[in-house]
Amino acid sequence: MSIANELPFQTPVYLDNSSTTRCDPRVVEEMLPYFSDTYGNAHSRSHAYGWGAEKAVDLARERVASLVNCKPSEIIFTSGGTESCNLAIFGAARMYAEKGKHIVTTAVEHRSCMDPCRALEREGFEVTYLPVDTNGLVTAEQVAGAIREDTILVSVIFGNNEVGTIMPAKEIGAVCKDKGVIFHLDACLGLDTETLDVDADGIDLLSMSGHKMYGPQGIGALYVRRRRPRVRLRALNLGGGQERGFRHGTLNVPGIVGMGKAAEICKETRDAEKVRQTALSKRLKDAFFAQMDHLYLNGHPTQRLPGLLNISFNYIEGESLMMGMSTLAVSSGSACTSATLEPSHVMRALGVGEDLVHTSIRFSLGRFTTEAEVDFAAKECLAAAHKLREMSPLYEMVKEGIDLNTIEWKHD
Ligand SMILES: *Cc1c(COP(=O)(O)O)cnc(C)c1O
């Protein structure tokens, strides 16, 4: 019998909620009838199957709208966060190209925003990538300073998926309102613990992802402001005119129902979850820092997603550490680019040294993480890390008081 069977939780312990979240059982339950009972096309107006589906979509739209305080008619359902971000950036840029061809964004965006910006550069747009400080923040003043006569869009990530830093959305929104520039916020991460209000925060476009908020994978939403100003977008595809012509194609009714329920639960639980996850991740961090030296917390120390801890274990290869703790499901600190072993553009933008980038692990706690799991994770990770430190010649030298910076390495 394996030890894992004696634990009061399942292993590997899931600490990778920034990659995807478990679909909440309440969400699954709400979705089920829409696969094989009320399975109509939401746009079929001639029979009850269609009406039932349409009614369910209407309710989901209200719930998603309520989460960010907008009108239901301002919510466009998409296939996920990536499509929402693509639609926001390509859609706005191409619609307003005659007004100007300059976009302001940051150096720490998710690929679903960064790559569209890069593609637009090839279409003749100019993009300013604002640098961040060592905590991963841009300031509203930086944004204000970058906006020009021909700026048509500001696109900023909210909760950073690699280091957890939360951008000052409200301050940036105020600058954009003041300058009359459209503001897109990539809020795929953070809606389960933070409160965003598109009016109070001056947001014109807001991207959401179902599977980052305990809903299903493959569904997302984009908030598109309809009043003051009325934002228009060029659609990415062609077809039947669904979603006010912004996003063509038959609606994913079960997915939309799930996203709606997920949004409702997030709204009800976000304040309490923020408190709970803040305490849990502090518990994990404190355990690490109390029992090991030469650790670094990447990202902002306080203005951060409450469940996300990106920690560099100096002198330990991150990949080796991950392999050494098979009882934990975590990501390397630069999850998005770990396949290529390229130092991530986010960590690089923060100025994290290349050595520390490769030693970083991202722990992301979530709604279903328990205190027992956190304590287990700390124990498992520390055991693996101490073992690897003992085998590290670099760490040996540091312990002996040798300054590694003064060593001249011999290359063959
Ligand atoms: C996950 C994520 C996305 C992409 O969302 P998908 O639904 O996975 O396509 C975009 N931005 C951020 C910050 C994310 O974490």
The ligand as a Gaussian input file, in Angstrom:
#p B3LYP/6-31G(d) Opt

LIG

0 1
 C       -4.943000      31.360000     -18.869000
 C       -4.755000      32.781000     -19.234000
 C       -5.137000      33.266000     -20.494000
 C       -5.709000      32.352000     -21.561000
 O       -6.940000      31.795000     -21.204000
 P       -7.396000      30.374000     -21.844000
 O       -8.829000      30.258000     -21.429000
 O       -6.530000      29.324000     -21.266000
 O       -7.251000      30.494000     -23.322000
 C       -4.924000      34.598000     -20.757000
 N       -4.385000      35.422000     -19.844000
 C       -4.027000      35.005000     -18.620000
 C       -3.455000      35.971000     -17.645000
 C       -4.187000      33.669000     -18.279000
 O       -3.795000      33.237000     -17.066000

